[in-house]
Each structure stands twice: as structure tokens, then as C-alpha cells.
């Protein structure tokens, strides 16, 4: 009898231990499930996606190609600074549009593909933290700068979600530009089409060529006609340009500009080209091959920003200093070596701000 009692007690103890182990695992999974990914030392597959550890993301962005490329630049800069992988979140409402934009970027810059990591292919860990980042007095801003090392470096979470959408401040990536440029070789198709456009214009590539970007149809800051005409004259005088290429989205406005400028006897021999190409990648390539100086008439345009960025001499880039009042938080959007211009005291001609 004693023998059977001992066996029963032993069996009960074993069963109790099994129950405790099972209970511990269940509780650990339910209560502390957010830490399950932190305990995994390698990336793994989850629901047919790759789960990445040590990542960060911004708010999803449904805007156009220039905004997407600027986010990739900033993402790379922060990635290098805090040693986390940038994951691009895409909102369901604009997933189709965004995917087409990223395909266009891959075609334009094939080597850039390795930095276009979207949440379509990669799973974001549930062990994450949402952080208000680079805000302007508590308000989400496009272009404010916050040193990523202050609050983002060496955090324990797998994923950091930054509550900011555009993060358009060149300070995030200026120190890494030499690295970024290695991934910005234009694709063969872009080069081929761009060269055909250049040949069609018959421009002497050895002449000083100035370029201008206007934007009027799809942006709150529309190019002003008087400023644009004076901008052409500014480039012809300041840069001694013999040819000018006008990039933009309003052909009628652009053609009118080209005619008005040459009414001035001083510039009657200038060759002014209205670019009617609709491919943004090819426009960026053309700027990189021809534009020895550049003027942004709509200083908030990211497409114009990259036209200027890809131009041949970034220390000869100019932009309208009169940024939209409600976009006052655009400080830092332009590179420090770019130069703002504005009207002189008599509102007659455009001058460099630092010469007023």
C-alpha cells in the first residue's frame, strides 16, 4: 500500500511540474509577447515576410516621387547614425501609387534598390515604440532637424516608429552624401532616353548652361511669373549663361517665359529651351549632364530640389527666399551651400540675399 502511495505522490509531483512549465510558457507568451522578437538573434520569416530586428520607420507618405526619394536619403542618414535598418511604411490607400514610384526609382537608380525596404516585404516587430520626432514646438513638421543620437541611439526596442512624415532636412544625410552618391548611377534606359533629348536640343555642352524649375499645377506654392522672368535674367547675368533650360509642369507658362525674357536686347541671342519631357528620372539625368547652375522658383518642391541636387555645380544653386508663410518650418530643407535670392529694395531685380 505504501509503495502505491509513493508512486502516486511521485506521479502527482511530475504532473505538477509539467503544468507549471506549460503555465509559465503560456503566461510568458501572453504577458510578455512583445519581447519575443527581441530574444531572436537573427531575422526570420513571418507570414511569408522577413522579420527584421533593429529597425525604424516614419509615418507613411502618399506624396510624389521627390518626397519618396528625399525620405530614402534621410532614412539612409539616420540608418547610418543609429545603426538601424529603415523600413518604408506604405499606407493601404496609396500602396499601388507608392509601389509604382519605387519601381520608377529602381529603374532610375538601380543600385538604390537595396535601400528601398518596404513593409510589403518585411515584417515590423511588435516589440516597438512610437516616438514623436523632429517636431516643431509639439507640431509635426516637414523640415525640422533633431539629432537622432539624442533619443534614438542604443534603445532596446526592436523597432522605432518615428511620428514624422517628410523629414526633409539635409542635415540628416549631408555627412553621408559621398556614400549615397555611389548608389545614384543612372540606369541604362534613362541614360539612353536622356541623351536623345539632349541631342535633339542641339545645345553646345561646353557653353555655360543655366537651368530653372517652375511648378504651377499640383503644388500650393505656384511659380510667380514676374519672379520667373527676373529669375531668367538673373541667371543670364550672374552665371553668364548662353543657354537656359526650363523644367516644369506648365508648358504654356514656360513658353511665355522664354519669349518675354528674350525681349530684353541684352539676351536676344540666348538659347532658351522649354523641356517638354514628362519623365522625372530623365529630367534628373539631363540636369546632371547640362546644368552648371540652377534656380528653384518654387523653393518647397522636392522634385525641383533634386533637379538642383543633380546639377553639375551645387554651389551655383539658387532658390526663391520667399517661402510660403505657413511653411516657415522649411528651415533646413535646402542645402547650406545653396543661395537664396529675393527682390531688391525697389522690387526691380533679383539679388542674392547675402548681398543686400
N, C-alpha and C positions, 0 to 999 in steps of 0.2 A: 504493500500500500504506500509506504514511504517512498519507494522507488518511483511509482507512478506520479506522486505528488511533486517530486523533484523535477521530473520530466515536464510536467505541466507548467511549473514555475519557470523553467528554462525556456520553454516554448513561448510563454507569455512575455518574457523579457525580450526575446528575439523579435516578436511581433511588434512590441512597443518601440523597439529601436527602429524597425522598418517604418513604422508610422511616423516617428519623429523625423526621420530622414526625408520622407515624402512631404510631410508638412512643411519642413524647412525649405525645401525646393519650391513648393507652391507659393509660400509666403514671399520668398526671395524674388520669385518671378513677378508676382503681383505688386508688391510694395516697392521693390527696387528695380523694376524692369527698365527704367531709364538708364541704368548703369550697365545693362547687359552688353552694349556695344563697346563701352569703354574697356571692358575686360578682354576684348578680342584684339590681339596684337596685329592682325593682318586684315586687309579688305576681303570681303566675301560676297557671294551672290545672294540677293534677297528679292524674291518675286521677279526673277529674270533681269534684275538690275544689279550693278555693282555697288555695294555699300562701302562708301569711303569714310574713313576716320580723319579727324583733324582737318575740318573743312569750314568754310564760311560762305555766306551769300548776302546779297542785297535784296531789297524789295523787287518784285517783278516789274518789268518795264515794257510797255506796249508801243513805245515810240519808234522812230525810224532808224535807218542804218547808222547814221553818225552817232546817235546816242548809244547804240549797241556796241560800236567799236570803242567809244570812249569808256564804257563800262568794262570792257575787256582790258584796256590799258590800265585803268585804275585797279581792277581786280588783280592784275599781274603785280602791280606795285605793292599792294597790301599783302598779297600772297608771299612775295619775297621778304617783306618786312616782318610778318608774324609767323611765317613758316607753316601756312595752312593752304589747302587747295581751294580755289574759288569755284563754287558751283553756281551756275546761272539758273535762277528760278524763272520759270515761264508760266504766266497766268493762262488758265484754260481758255479764256475769252480771246486771246490773241496768239495761241500756240501755233496755228497754221502760218500766220504772218511772220512770227519770230523765227520759225524754222526755215522759212524761205530766206529771211535776212541772213541767218547764219550760213546757209548754203551759199549765198552770194559772197559772204566774207571768205568762206573757204575757197571759193573759185578765184576770188581776187588775190588772196594771200594764202596759198596752200599750206605753208609752214605754220600758219596761225592756228590750224585745226586743233593742235594739241592743247590749246588754252580755251577752246570752246566746249566746256564740260557742262551740259545742261542736266536738269533733273529728269529729263526724258530717259537718259541712260544711266544715271547714277542715283542711288537711294541716299537720302539725307538721314543721318542718325537721329533717333528720337531723344538721345541724350544731348539736348541742345539748350541754348539760351538766347533769348531775344534782347537786343541791346539798342537803345536809342543812340544813334551815332552821327557825328558831324552835323548836329542841328544848329540852328541859329536862334539863340535865346528860347530854346524849347520848341521851335518850329522846324519841321523837316525842310531842309534847304537843298538846292541843287549843287551848290558850289562851295560850301564851307569846307574848311580843312580841319581835321583833328588828327593829331599824331597817333597812328594805330598802336604804337608801343605802349601808350599810356594805360589803356584799358583792355587791350585785346591780346597782348603777348602773354604766353605761359598760363593761359586759362585751362582748367581741367576738362571742360566740356568737349565732346566730340565735334559739335557743330555750333557756330556762332551765326545767328541771323541778325544782320545789321538793318535797323529801321531807317533806311535812306534809299532813295530811288535812283538818282542820277550820278551822284558822287563825281561831279565834273570839276575837279581841281587838279591842275597839272603837278602840284607838289607831291601827289601820291606816287607818281611814276617818273619824275624828272631824273632821279638818280639812276634809274634802270633803263633809260632810253637806249643806251648802246646795246643792251641785251634785247630789248623789244625790237629794235631795227633789224636784227638778224632773222626775225620771223616775218618781215614785211616785204619780202621779194614778191613782185607781181607775178601772177600766173601767166603762162604762155599765151592763152587765148586773149587775156586782157591786153597784153603787150602787142599782139598782132593787130587787134582791132584799133588800139590806141595809135599805133604807128600809121595806120591807114588814114585815120582822121587828121593827124599832123601833116602827112604828105599832101593831103587834099587842100589844106590851107595855104601851102606854099610859103610858109614863114621861114625867114632866114634864122636858123637856130643859133647862129653866132651873134646876132643882134641882142641888145638888152630887151627882154620881153616882160612886160608887167601884166598882171592878171587881177581881175576883180570878180567878186561873187555878189550877186544880188538875190534876194529871196522875197517873194511877194504873195504867193498863192496859198501857202499852207503853214504860215508862221505868224504868231501875234506881232512880231516886230517886222514890219514891212520896210523894204528899202525905200528911202526918200529920194525923189527924183533930183532935186537940187543938190543934195549931198552927193548923189552918184555922179552927176555931171562934173561937179567940182572935184570929186574923187579921181575921175579920169584925168583931169587936168593936173591934179596933184602928182599922179604917177608919171605923167609925161614930163613934168618939170623936175620933180625931186629925183626920179630914177633915170631921167634922160632916155626914157623908153621910146623905141621906134615902132614897136607893135604892142597892142593890148588885146588880151583875150578876155571876153566877158562870159563868165559862167552864171547860170541862173535858171529860174523856172518860169519866167515870163518873157517869151520871145519878142512880143510886140514892144514891151518896155525896153528890152535890151537893144533892139534895133533903133528905137528912137534915141536912146543914149548915144549910140555910135554916130548918128548923124549930127546931133546937137554939138557934140564935142569938136567935130571937125569944122564947124562953122567958124571957130577961132582960127584966124590966119596962121597963128604960130604952130598949129597942129594939123594943118590941112594935108600934110604928106604922111601923117601917121597911119599905119595899117591897124584897123580895129576889127577884130573877128568876133562875131556872135556865135558862141558854141551852142549848136542845137542837138548835141548828143544827149541821150537820156540815161546812159549807164554811169552810175556813180563810181564804180571801180575804174572804168576807163578815164573818167574825169580826173580822178586822183592820180592816175598814171600820167596823164597829159601834163598836169601841174608839176609832177616830179621831173619831167623832161624839159619843159619850156619856161616855167615861171621863175624868173630871177627876182621878182618882188611880187607882193600880193596885198590886196586891200579887201577887208571884210566890211561890207556896208551894213550887214545885219550881224552885230557882234555876238548875238546869242545863238547863232546857228551852228550846230555841231558838224553838219556837212561842210559848211564854209570853213569851220575850224580845221578840218582835215585837209581840205584843199590847200589852206595856208601851211599846214604842218608838212605836207608832202612837197611843197615848193622847194626850189633849189637853195634858197638862202633865207633861213628863218630869222636872221637879224635884219631882214628887209620886209617884214610883215607888219602891216598897219591895220588898225580897226577903228571903227566909229566909237569915240569915247562916250557918247550919249546913250548909255544903255537904258532900256525901259525902266521907269521908276519902280514898278512893282517887282523888278528883278534885281534890285540893289544888291542882293546877296550873290551876285555873279562875280564878286571879287575872287580872283584866283582862277577863273575859267580860262583866261588867256595865259600864254607862256610869258614869263618875266622879260624875255628878250624881245617880245613883240611891242610895238609902239602905238599908243593911242593918238588919234588926230581929232581935231574939233574946229569949229568955225573961229576965225579971228574976231577981234572985238567989234569989227564993223559988219560982220556976217557976210563978208565978200569972198573969202577964200579959205581953204582948209590949211591948217598949220599943225605941226607937231605940238602936243600938249607941253612937252618939256622945253619948248622954245617960246612959250607965251610969257 
